[in-house]
Amino acid sequence: MPNKTDEEEQSLPETEPIETLKERHDHLSRDIRKSGLGLLTYCFFCALSLGQVDGMLKTGNIIIPFANVSIKASSFMIIGPTLLIFLTCYLHFFISEWKIIKIPTINKLPFTFNMDGRIPRIFSFLTFYIISPATLYLFSLRASIWSLKIGFSLRLLTFTTVFVFILLLLKPTTFRLFKKFLLVTLFSIPSGYLVFSGFLPSIFPFDLSRSELQKANLELLNLKDANLKFSNLEKATLKRTILRKANLLGANLEGADLLEAKFFKANLERANLLGASLKWTNLRRANLKQANLQEANLEGANLLGASLKWTNLRRANLKQANLQEANLEGANLLGANLLNANLEGTNLKETDLDRVQNLTCDQIRSALFTTTTRYPNYLEITGGGIREIIVTRNGKKETLIVWKDYQCIKK
């Protein structure tokens, strides 16, 4: 006996009496309504829970909405997505059977997903195919704060869910296999890029502005692109924390432990880092204009191309720090330690180097030593002349009047 095609199998229920089909359709519609409402409620519950970023960072716990029960954030990042996948699969078990039964619209129960209007269809599509991946992706963003591996796994799960939904939406009788593959591939390339590149977190950064996080333990967290403007992080622990492109404008980091933290292109303008520990910290291209780094420990820190205009570096420890191509215009380095610091191409316009410790003639020669630079009295600069040069920093050109061909002698 020849095998029946998918089209023939799907048309079999139509031979049954309309009353039987309607009864089955009604049962499935009620099940879909219940499970759909359950899924929407759970996603709303998850969104409320995941919105407690401030509290999660302070205590590492999440307060369950409406129940006022505390649960570890790391545990919620595993339990939450697991239950979400279960509810989504449960809903689609009913949807897959509901789609097979074809009866006139007038005989269907008056539920949103049974209506033919554009708005009901859009709402049903969002409920069935969008809300779950969106919530999973929100989980991945929050989970990335504690563990990049868990965050990556949840992004992969999000992408897989979207991929499966696309296959469910494609009808085998309409598209051939190669058309399916082509359409899914075209969708997968941009979606995969967004999911794995971390582009979306840059659009929706964590808003922690004006947060009270003093003495908080934020070690090893991923706070990339976070908004920490005017936050209080006094004596907080941020060892090896990722703060790439984070905004810490005016933040208070007095006495904070920032060992090996990553501040690439971060904004620390006017931040208070008095006495902070920044040993071996990555501050490449960071903005530290008018920041207070008095008595800060910057030993081995990477300040390549960083902006330190009018920054207070009094008595700061810059031993072995990389200040290559950094802008120290107008900075105050009174009593700072520059032992073996790399000053190649460093802009010293109007920089106060009076009473700095361990500055050598080789460091002066490698830097952009201008006519307005104040050098220590244990170095003697004689001869040479001035020359106008053009330097480019962060895409902007600047004209400097520098000393050239001078003699530098250590007294």
N, C-alpha and C positions, 0 to 999 in steps of 0.2 A: 504494500500500500504506500503510495507516495506521501512524503512528509508535507504537513500543512505549513503554509507560509505564515509570517508574523501578521500579515494583514488579515488572513483568513481567521487566525486564532483570535485576534482582537475583535473581529466582527461577530464571533459566536454568541456573545451575550445578547446581541440584538434580536436573536431568534426567540429569546425567552419572553414571556408576557410582560407587558409594560408595568403591571403592578409589582411583579417580582423585581424588575430592574429598579423601579422607583424606591422600593423598600430597601434594597441594598444601597442605593445611592444615598438615601436619607441617613442610614446608619453610618456610612462612611463620612458624610458631610458633618454629622454631629461629632464624630471622632476627630475630624480635622479641625473643627472649631475649637474643641477642648484642648487638643495638643498645640494648636497654633497660638491660642491665648496663653497657654502655659509657657510656650517658647518666648513670646513677646514679654511676658512678665519676668521671666528669668533673665532675659537680656537686659531689661531695664534695671533689675536688681544688680546685675554684674556691673553695669555702667556706673551706678551709684557707688558700689563698693570700690571700683577701680579709680574713682575720682578722688579718693582720699590720699593723694600723693604725699601731701605734707605730713599727715599722720603716719603713713607707711615708712617714711624716711626717719622720723623721730623714734618710733618704737619698733618698727619692723612688723607691726600687726595691722590688721584691718578690722574695723568695727562693722559687724554685719548690720545692714540697715533694718530698722523696725524691730529687730530682736535685741540690739545693744549687746551682742556677744562678740568677744574678741577672738580672732583666729590669726595664726601666723600667715603673713603675706606670701611667703614661699610655698606654703601648703595650699593656699587658695589658688595660686597660679597653676597648680596641677589638678586639683579637684574641680575647679570651675570649668576649664575647657573640656574635661572628661564628661561631666554631666551635660554640658552644652551639646557635645557631639551625640550623646545618647538621645537627648530630646529631639535633635534635628533628624536623626535616623528614624526615630519613632514616628515623627510627623510624616516623613516621606514614604514610610511603609503604606500609610493610608492614601497618600496622594497618588502613588503609583497604581493602586487598585481603582481609585476614584476616577482617574483619567480614562480608564478602559470603558467604563459604563457611559454610554451615550443615550441621553434622554432629552426631550425638548426642555428648553429653559423654563417654560411655564410650569413644568412638573417638578422643578427643583426647589429645595428649601431656600428661603430668602436670606442666604448668607452672602457675605461679600464676594467670596471666591466662586460663587455660583452665578454671579451677575455678569452680563456682557458689556457693561459700560466701561469707558476708558479708565475713569478714576478707580472703580473697584478692582479692575485688572492690575493697575499699577500698585495699589495697596497690597493686593494678594502676592504680586511678584516680589515686592520688598519683603514681605513676611516670609515667603517660602524660600527665597534664594539670596537675599542680601543681608538680612539682619544677623544671621549666624556667622558668615565670614567676617562681617564688620566687627562683631563682638570678639571673635577669635583674634582678629588683628589688634584690637585694643588690648587684649590679654598679652599678646606678643610684645607690644610696646612697654607695658608695665613690667613684664617679666624680664625684659632686657636690662632693667635697672639692677637686678640682683645677679642674673646669670645670662651671659650672651648665648650660651648653648641652649638654654630653655627658650629664650626669645627667638633664636633661629629655628628651633624645632616647631614652635607655634606658628611662625611665619610659613614654614613648609607645610604645616597642617592647613593653614588658611588657603594657601595656593592649591593644595590637593582638593580641598572642599569646593573651591570655585571651579576647578577642572571637572570634578564629578558632576556638579550642577549643570555645566555646559553640556556634558554628554546626556544628562537626563532631559534637557530641553530640546535636544536635536532628535527629530523623529527619523527612525531608520527607513521608513517608506518614502521620505522626502529627500534625504541626502544619501548619496553613496558614501562608501567608506573613505575614499580619498578626499571628498569634500569635507567630511567631518574632520579628518586629520588636518587639512589645510586651515580650516576655520579655527580649530583649537590651537594650532601652532601660532597663527597670527595673533591670537589673544594671549597666548602664554608668554611670548617674548616681552611685550611691554609690562605685563602683569608681574612676570618673574623679576624684571628689573626693579619695579617699584617695591616688591616684597623683600628682595634680598639686598638691595643697595642701601636701604635706610633712607630713601628719599622722603617718604611720607612723614617720618618723625621730624624732619627739618621743617615741614609745613605746620605740624601740630606739636610744638615743643612743650615740655613740662612747664607750667606756670607756677613758680615757687617764689614769686616776687614778694618782698617784705615778710618772708617766713621767719619764724623764730626757731632756729636750728642750732642754738648754742650747745656745745658739748655733744652734739649728735655724732653717732658713729656711721659715717658714710663711706667707709673703706671699701674699695674695689667696686663701687657702684658705677653704673653707666648713666651719666647725666648729660649726655651729648645734646647740644642745642637748648639746654634748660634755661629758663628765665629765672635768674636769682637776683634780680635788681633789688638793691637795698635790703637784702636778706641779712639776718644776724647769724653768722657762722662762727662766732667767737669760741675759740678752743675746740672747734670741731675736728674730727679725724677724717681726713680725705685721702688717706694713703692709696696711691695707685688708682685713684678715681678718675674716670674719663669725663672731662669737662670740655671737650672739643667744641669750639664755637659757642660756648655758653656765655650768657650775658650776666656778668657780675658787677654791673655799674653801681658804684657806691656801696658795695657789700662790705660787711664788717667781718674780716677774717683774722682779727687780732689773735695771736697765739695759736693759730690753727696748724695742724700737722698735715702738710701737703706733699709728703715724701713721694717722689716719682709720679705725682699726678700729671695728667695730660691736659694742658691748657692751650692746645694749638688753635690759634686765631680766636682765642677767647677775649671777651671785652672785660677788662678789669680797671677801667678808667675810674679814677677817684676812689678806688677800693682801699680799705684800711687793712694792711698786712703787717702791722707793727709786731715785730718779734715772731713772725710766722716762720715755720720750717718749710723751705722750698728746695731741699737738697735733691739734686738730680731730677728736678721737675722740668717737663717739656713746656716751654713758654714761647715756642716758635711763632713768629708773626702776631704775638698777642699784643693787645692794646693796654698799656699800663700808664697812660698819660695821667699825670698828677696823682698817681697812687702813692700811698704811704708805705714804703718798704724799710722804714727805719729799724735797724737792728735785726732785720730779717736774715735768715740763713739761706743764701742762694748758691751754696757750694755745688759746683758741677752742673748747675742749671743751664738749660739750652735756651738762650734768648736770641737766637738767630733772627734778624730782621724785626725784632720787637720794637715797639714804640714806647720809650721811657721819657718822653718830653716833660720837663718840669717835675720829674718824679723825685721824691725824697728817699735817698739811699744812704742817709747818714748812718755810719757805723755798720753798714750791711756787710755780710760776708759773701764776697764774689769770687772766692778762691776757685780756680779752674772753671769758672763760668764761661760760656760761649756767648760773647756779645758781638759776634761778627755781623756787620751791617746793621746793627741796632742803632736807634736814634736816641741819643742821650742829651739832646739839646736842652740846655737850661737845668739839667739834673744836678742835684746836690749830693756829692759823694764824700762829704766831710767825714774823715776817719774810716772810710770803707776799705776793705781788704781786697786788692786786685791781684793777689799772687797767682801767677800763671794764667790769668784771664786772657781770653782771645779777644783782642780789640781790632781785628782786621776790618778796615772799612767802616769802623764805628764813627758816627757823627758826634763830635765833641764841641759843637758850636755852643758858646756861652755856658759850657759845662764847668762846674766848680770841682776841680781836682785837688784843691788845696788840702793838705794834710791827709791825702789818701795814703794807704800803706802798700808797700811792695810794688809800686809802679816802676817800670823799667823804660829805658830809652827805646828798646825794640818795640814795646807796646805802643809808645807814642808815635814811632815812625809808621807803624802799620795802620794807625787810626787816621781819621780825617781831622788833623790838628789845625784849628782855625785861629784867627787873630783874637778871638774873644774867649778862648779857652784859658782857664786859670789852672796852671800846673803847679805841682808841689815845689817847695823851696829846696828840696834835696836834688832836683834836676836843674841843669843850666842849659837853656836854649839860646844859641847864638847863630848869627849869620843867616843865610838863606833869603828867600823872598816870598812874596805872596803871589798866588795864582788863583784865577777864577775857574772853578770846575762845575760841571753839572752832574748831579747824582739822581738816580731814579729809584724811588722806594714805593712799593705797592702801586706801581703804575703812574706815580706822580713825579714830575721832574722838579728839582730844587737846585738853585745856584748857591754855591758855597765859596767863600774866600778862605783858602787854606795856605798854611806855610809849606814851602817845599825847599829841599836842598839845605836844610838847616843842620847845625851841629847840636847834638844832645850829649851832655856829659853828666854823669852822676857824681855829685859832690862827695 
